[in-house]
Amino acid sequence: MTGNMIFKSVLIISLYTSIGSFAQSYDALDYLVLKTGDTLYGKIEYKKDTGVNYKYLNKIRLTNALGKQKRYKRDQVVAFSTNNFIYEGFWLNQESESLVLLNPRYEIDDKNGGYYFLKVMSKGTLSYYQLEWWEQGESLLMSMDLLKKEKDQFFIRATQGLFGLKRKVLSSYFNGCPSLAQKIQQKQLNQVFQVVDYYNNNCVK
């Protein structure tokens, strides 16, 4: 075998290795979990960005490493991961218009609710989620901070826009941990992550 042939062989092997590595990395980036329990890997598309109007797609699109795309109804998907964030699906009994209002409590209700994907910010005995949406005609992504204790079948809204923590709501929600409620009332904690970390490190028995 000549030196030129050896070079070509090495190049071809390197190319196939690179393609294989790319495919594995590609698959590892995104995934979705179906109600059936199956986990599928590939590129996830769940929103439409036209540069002017943004909206969530009616079906979650999964494109595998071979370029084959399949679509799944939103309520067929339990969770998905994309852009290094995990989104979990929940039936919430508020309509989208009501979700952005002042109601501090959102029940998990698969009979009367709508299906929403919540971004997982942190998981624990007290978990922190965000509900994201776009205002109609706007390109600015909005989000709502929600907290959920492990055994609760509802979420509590943790913040009120630019006004920061919903201190009365949170103080009541954490009345079983007086030290946390006091720190919230006295404004010693000002961020949702601070509340979550304190609860999980100091209030859980």
Order of alpha helices (4+ residues) and beta strands (2+ residues): alpha-beta-beta-beta-beta-beta-beta-beta-alpha-beta-beta-beta-beta-beta-alpha-alpha-alpha
